[in-house]
Amino acid sequence: MSATRAFDYSGPPEIAAALEQALRRVVDPEMALNIVDLGLVYGVEIDEDTVKVRITMTSAACPVAELILDDVAQELVALLGPRTKIDCELVWDPPWDPERMSPGARMAMGWD
Amino acid sequence: MTAGRIALLALAAASLVAAVLGGLARLGVSIAVPTAAANHGVLMTGGFLGCVISLERAIALGRPYAYAAPLAAGLGAALLLAGFRDAGLVVSLAAPVVLLAVGIDLVRRQPLTHIVLLVVASSCWLAGDAFLLAGAQPDVCAAWWFAFLVLTIAAERLEMTRLARRAPAAAWLFGAAVVLVLCGALLQSWRMDVGGVVFAAGLVAVAAWCAAFDVARRTVRTGGYARYAAIALLAGYAWLAVAGIAWAAMSAGHGAWRDAALHALGLGFVFSMVLAHAPVVVPVVARRRLRYSPLLYVPLALLHASLLVRLAGGAQSFALRRWGGILDAVALLAFAGTLAFTLGRSGSAESKPRTTAESRRSCV
């Protein structure tokens, strides 16, 4: 078990950076911020040909969750190959908090 | 599932078309659908906006029963158009009832202020429909319906502002604005003059709060879709303030301001939000990619320009109001065309891995 700066990661260390880059390509359309910088990705576990992603949203009432999960799956399949099983889990616990945002995102949003 | 959602969106679109035709008929443009003119307000608020809002909420909740809300809103509108007024109103009433239940389920999932406010907003829709069924004055129903729309949008904006740092007073100011809107709608049910002025103050307060604290102030400095959405939002807040002033004038006995109040609010504020978010929501419903196009600015500019024409005429020039109304319809048509064009240019989402959809069903 190792941890990247932005989310829990368990899997081959050699693809950790590429995986984070892939997830950074998934962007919240209205905020123009990616899901990693927003702190929406809680964890990624890679076990042989299965990738488990735990992800949250800022609001349970937001219908865009589906689009974002689709984008995550698409990016991971593009990175790891079409035979990879993608298991995206939308989680609400622990609840998202602005503290989870990256320093750059927090600065853009006037926190720091 | 996607086909069912698209069918519900089509039902909402049919209500929108009928509502626009009904609005044009009221402005003296010859339209041979008398039920559309008679039901312009309920078709627009319940049949279109209520249907779309409850469809979005059903997708967010991910439970089948939630789709009964957009279905009831759409079918109720269809019954009204077909001339079955009583049946249409009763079926329409089921939509906010289901939306309330959906909201309570979402509060259980995530007990946050903005989701509680979505439930409060749904109850305003229910109140408006109940007053209509009970034969109340159209403006009493309009205040409740607009309270539903304004508070729904305010709740969604409150959620977005969580991402940015806010002044400590922001939460209290937001609460005060919401209380004004609710008290205004409630008072207006008995006293149009006093209630209307309180409601108007609430609209101005929500507009001021959003203009001061919304993240759109930051995202307007980005680019692409985020900037387009921010411009649409900020323009909408300006119209919300105008609507508040016009609503106060209308409530103080200046009936000539009624058209300005209802349409600065409905078109300038609410539809600006629709134009801002449809490029994200339509792809969610249709499960189809949409590539952002700067062409979206054309209908947005047309919507706001046509509203300026409509309001510039005021009570003095029915001709200007009429031309403004016609241009409003052209703006909405241009927006539908632009969306269809950008959807047509973009790829479908059918190549998605099945595993994603399956895992989502198990977790949402």
Interface residues (C-beta under 8 A of the other chain):
Chain A: P29 E30 M31 A32 L38 T58 S59 A60 A61 C62 P63 V64 A65 E66 L67 L69 D70 V72 A73 Q74 V77 P82 K85 I86 D87 C88 E89 L90 V91 W92 P95 P98 M101 A108 M109 G110 W111
Chain B: E56 R57 I59 A60 G103 L106 R109 Q110 L112 H114 I115 L118 A155 E156 E159 M160 R162 L163 A164 R165 V215 R218 T219 T222 G223 G224 Y225 A226 R227 A229 H277 P279 V280 V281 P283 V284 R287 A349 S351 K352 P353 T355 T356 S359 R360 C363 V364
